[in-house]
Amino acid sequence: MDEKTLKTLQEAKSVEEILAYAKKSGITLTEEQAKEIFARVSGVLSEDDLENVAGGIFPPLSSRKFPKMPPL
């Protein structure tokens, strides 16, 4: 992919803009492909990506054991 195309895709504000650019450039894209490109270049997570995000590396606060603090 050339720099101009990459820059244009990164500046796209919607899937529709990516589809329009592809059509204008003679590139055949499905809506699903355009959604994937938009998610990758915009940094936006899809609903599926959000569902697969891990909750973190620490256990819940209620299960942690904290050291006793000395009285003030």
N, C-alpha and C positions, 0 to 999 in steps of 0.2 A: 504494500500500500504506500503510495507516495505521500509526501509531507502535506500537500494541499488537501488531499482527501481526508487524511487523518485530522487535520485542523478543522475542516468543515464538519466532520462527524463529531468532534469534541465540542464544537460550538452549538450543535443541534440542541434545541430546547424540548424536542418531543420526538416520538417514534415517527410521527407523520412527516416531520422535516427530513428525517433520514430516508424515509420511503420516497419523498419528493426528489431529494438529491440523487438517489439511486436511479430513479426513473429518468431524470434529466441527463444522467451520465450513461444511460444505456445499460445499467446493472439490474439484473433481475433478483429481487429479494422478496421473500415471503414476509408477512407481518411478524411472524415469530422470529425470523432472523433479524429483522430490524429492531425488535424488542431486545434481543440479546446484545446486539451491537450498542444500542442506547444504554443498556445497563452497564456494559463494560466501559464505555467511554465517559459516562457521566458519573460513575461511582455510586449509582443508585442501586440498592438491593431490591430484587424482586420479592414477591410474597413467598415464593418457595425458598429463596435464600434466607429471608428473615426467619422462617420456620426452622431452618437448619442451623441457625446460629447457636453456639454453645453458651451456657449461662455464665461461664467464667471458671476460674481455677480454684476459687475458695469455697469452702462449704458455707451454708447459711450461718448468719451470726448466732442464731440460737444454739447451734451445735459446737461453736468454738469455746475453748476454755481460755479465759483470760487470766493473767497473773493477778493476784490480789495486790492492790495498791496500798502503800502505807498510809495511815491517817495523816491528814494535814495538820 
